[in-house]
Amino acid sequence: MSPASDPQPSAPGTKAWAGVFREATDPRVEAFSESVSFDRRLADDDIDGSIAHARMLAACGLVTLPEADAITQALEEIRADIRAGRFEFTAAKEDIHLHIESALTARLGDTGRKIHTARSRNDQVATDLRLYCRRAIDRIDTGLADLQRAFLGLAEREADLVIPGYTHLRRAQPVLAAHQLLAWCEKLGRDRDRLADCRRRVNVMPLGSGAIAGTSLPIDRSHVAEALGFESVAANSLDAASDRDFVCELAFGIALTAVHLSQWAEEWIIYSTQEFSFLRLPEGFCTGSSIMPQKINPDVLELVRGKSARTIGNAQALLVLVKGLPTAYNRDLQEDKERIFDSIDTLEAVLRVAAPLVAGTRFDRERIAASIDRGHLDATSLMEALIAQGMPQRKAHETVGHLVRRAMTRGVALADLTDEECSRDCAGWDAAYRGALGASRAVERMRSFGSTAPAAVAEQVAGWRRRLGVGAVDT
């Protein structure tokens, strides 16, 4: 077929790359393949990346400085229109990248068309997503630090309170309430460390890799990386535009953080029941029942627990998404954004309510004091007192087990057994061993680093105050 007899190309604007196509995109395909409905949140990142790219093109002589200035000014105007709600979005332009470039071209003509010099949408979207994830990590880290401070503040208010510690949801040993609260600081600290490590791998710039092979044009990728605050430049163009390891890693970090928050929520749901009554949740973070007037339900904590499922599912979905992809970009990767956006949104929503909920919670000291000596929590303390006097651990364990059984049969605490009764099961019983009995004494006898001993917990509190930049305690 001669060029003269070729069908006429599609009307201008029906495809961003209409040159090779003879047919306009089917509207059903536009609706099926659009992503602007969710990736429009990348607008700021796309504009920031385009401005840095334009400045680099000018520095390398690929556009003039006046052209770069015009592009920058027009992009800032587009940003203002998007923020003000004046910008029109349409499925025909697929994604936020085409929307912004089309708006730029409409304002500047051929100067606007130069913005895509030496880049592909493949490396462009990868760059935008890294910028977005980097900002999200920083926001999440701030939220986690706020939650740690809330736990620390509650720990300081309840510094002397002894509560039952549980394993298998059965009473195990007494601990300071502050010790248990600081355990959540430790978990959240690991979460922050993971996210900080993830941020290092997020902070690698793919822009300038092109679609797959780089470019023959004389660009300076380091120029753009410095402008956008990237720590390094992706070294392999084939890998750079399609790498989504950082998305999967961030999704996992968020999911594990959400799991920790779910564990906290579950524990506090239990502790705030009438059966336990250890905690009093702030009523502003509880809800009522449509039929039972007396109910004060821990719905916020239940939603914290429930929303962790979303983040876990998103992490799994992202791994399944990438598991079968060959090297370089594939359109499947468009599906990564909704999953990681949802995980980020979910965790940030949880963090917005978690810190004030913790700050407003109080322990029911009277209820705890009335029940602290139930369950023979001091049994291990007594066993270790026997060990300290030379009794083998296994023998001491068996001996105290007999004493516990005797106390259970009588329905009393270990401290209520007489010296005569104790002597029947413990040869060489000495009344001095009673110094190990009682929940508070058991806590005070602890010595090991990181234990629930008051001095050790005070050191933990001081350490967290330094790490979190908390000032002097209000008096």
C-alpha positions, 0 to 999 in steps of 0.5 A: 500500500502506498503512503498516499493510500494509507488511512488518515491518522486519528484526530490529534489528541486522541492518543499521546503517540498517535503517529503509529496508530490508525484508529482512536482508542476505543472508549471501553479501553480508555475506561478500562486502562485509565489510572488518573482516578487514583494516580492523580495524587502523584501530581505534586511529585510529577510536577516536581520531577518535571521541573527538575528534569527541565532544569537539567535539560537546560543545563545540558543544552537540550532546551534553552534557559528561557524555555526551562523557565517557561516550563517551570512557570507553567507547571506551577500554574498547573499545580495551582489549578489542580490544588484549587480544583480547577483542573479537568480530569478525563479517562481519555488521557489515562494518567496524571502524567499525560494530563500534566503534559497535555496541559503544559503543551496546551499552554506552551505549544512546542516548548511544552512538548520538549519536557518529555525529552530523554525520559519515558513514562516508565522512568517518570512514573517510577520516579514519581512513585518513589517521591510519593513513598519517600514523603509517606515514610516521613509522615508515617515515621512522625506518626509512629514517634507521636504514638511512642511518646503517648506510650511513654507519657502513660508509662511515666504517669503509671511508673509505680503501678504493678500489674499482672503479666500474661503468657498464654493469656494466663497470669504469669509474673507481675510487671510494672505497667510502665514496662509493658507500655514501653514494650510497645515503644520497642516494637514501634521502634523496630517498625521505624527502623525498618521504614528508615531502612526501606527509605534508603532503597526508595531514595534511588532515582530512576529518571533518565533510564528511559523506557529500558535502555537509557538515552543517547542524548547528553543528560546529567542524571545526577543533576536531577537527583540532587534537585529532587533530594535522591541519595543515588542514581539507579545504575541499570536502566533495564531494572530501574524503571520496572523495579517495584521492590521498594513498593513491596518492601514498604507494603510489608513494613506497613503491614508489620506495623499494622500487625503490631498495632493490631496486637496492641488493640487486642490487648487493650480490648481485653484489658478494658472489659469488665472481666479485667477492668484494668483500663479505662478508655477515653469515651471520646474514642468509644461508641455505643449500641443502637439497642443496648443503652449501657454499652461503651464499645471499644470500636476504635480499637476494633477497627485498628485490629480490623484494618491490619487485614487490609495492609496484609492483603495489600502486601500479598497482592503486590508480591503476587502482582510482580511474581510473574513479570519479565524484565523491564516495564509491563503495564501490570505495574499500574496495579501497584498504586492502589495497593500501596496508596491504600496501605499508606492511607490505612496506617496513617488513619490508624496513627491519627487516632492511636496516639490520642487514644493512648494519651487519654487512657487510664489504668484502674488502680483500685481494680488492679490492686484488688486482684494483683495477688491472684494467680500466684504471680510470685511463684517464680520469685520464690523459686529463684529465691530457693535457687539463690540458696543453692537448690537446683532449678529443677528441684526448686521448680518442683518444690514451688509447684507443690506449694502452689498446689497446696495454696490452690487447694486452700484457695489462698496466696502463697504468702498465706501458707504457714511456715509449717505448711511450707516446710512439708513441701520444702526441706530447709524452709526459712521464713526469710523466703517470704521476702520473695512473696507478693507481686510488688516484692517480686518486681523489686527483686528483679536484677537483669538488664531490660527486666521489669525492675523499677531501676531498669524500667527507669533506665528504659524511660530515660532512654526513650526520653532521649531517643524521642526528644522528650523534654523535662517532665511537667510537675 
